[in-house]
Amino acid sequence: MTDPIRELTAQLASDPQSLVFLELGEALRNRGQPAAAYKVARMGVNRYPELAASHDLLARVLADQGDRHAAAEAWRRVLELSPGHIGANKGLAFLAFRAGDPEGALPFLESALGAAPGDEGLAIAVQRVRTALDGAAARAATAAATAIAPLAPSALRGAEGFEPFEDARGVVLLDTQGLRLAGTLDAPDGSDVSDAVAAHLQGVSREASRAARLLDLGAWENVTAESPDGHLLVLPPTQSTVLLLLRDARVPVGRLGLIAEQAARAARRWLERLA
Amino acid sequence: MRNLGEALERVTRVAGIRGAMLVSESDGLVVAEALAEGLDGAAVAALAASLTLRLRRTATSAGLAVPHVVQLRAERGTVLSVPAGDDLLLVAVAERDANLGLARLELRQAAAQLGS
């Protein structure tokens, strides 16, 4: 077995017309190589300007890089080519929320939900936005924005069951596509790493699920990584969400498991309250 | 290779451990294994290496150092992985009720033994 990126790169080199660039671009995103991912995505768009997936890949890369305007443009192009594209609708909704525009996000959310009616995170976000807009109350609008937009950790700490997390370094709740529903993660140097972590986290969830299934271990419950300067724990509070906790390394891993259970319950309650 | 056998045995002696193996981290291939019947060594190696790599990326993207233990906990068991020197991982598969505290300790000491 070789490095998958090397393998995909070789495949692309031997067959430049193939669609393997889509997989390669995603693999580079997941590996945290945005510049390389951008090159691959841009090349894909140039080669396949009428292919929605190539613009979708480019939009994701641009969103990773924080270029919201260009990402929105790319996702709009996806919708021109493939009306109802779920990823593009969710991406545009996410960008609207990030810009503090829940009203602008609603049509995209509704369109995405129409295409994926079983998506719990989407259903919650749509319901909350509708309530907020109907009431036209500032308080409700703020709460609605938190249904999908990044949420300050203090908002989570205020929820029932999150009180033990007052000293948490961070918590983030994501949908299955690696887009944030709530929470913010700060690196030890204080920088916001939420989106970078989210991009990798989506892959972790998939890997954990696959590993547990193939090793006949049943459903996965959590994954922990212990580093000298911090511990992180990933778990799925619901089928369509993934939650990550980041704690100081002084927190024993056994306690981290208990905190994680509380976090999962609190996240589920939080999602239910938004519904 | 005596050290290798001793290191694996040290881990598998822990009650509830179904097997231990040394895995090449970059390609997910088995270097050495001591597994109970029914465990697919190649699958364990590939999946553990892949998951460890992803967790490493997640941790580093969060500004953390490279993890010294990665653990997947599932309904019917746990997979543990620790770095064991250059491009190597020491991996163990534990039953649900295994003494994970002791297993982690033995894994880390065995990995240190291999890495020295």
Interface residues (C-beta under 8 A of the other chain):
Chain A: M1 T2 D3 N30 R31 G32 L185 A187 P188 D189 S191 V193 A196 V197 A199 H200 L201 G203 V204 E207 A208 R210 A211 A212 L214 L215 D216 L217 G218 A219 W220 E221 N222 V223 T224 A225 E226 S227 P228 D229 G230 L232 V234 L244 L246 V253 G254 G257
Chain B: S26 D27 G28 L29 L39 D40 A43 V44 A46 L47 A48 S50 L51 R54 L55 R56 R57 T58 A59 T60 S61 A62 G63 L64 A65 V66 P67 H68 V69 V70 Q71 L72 R73 A74 E75 R76 G77 T78 V79 V93 G101
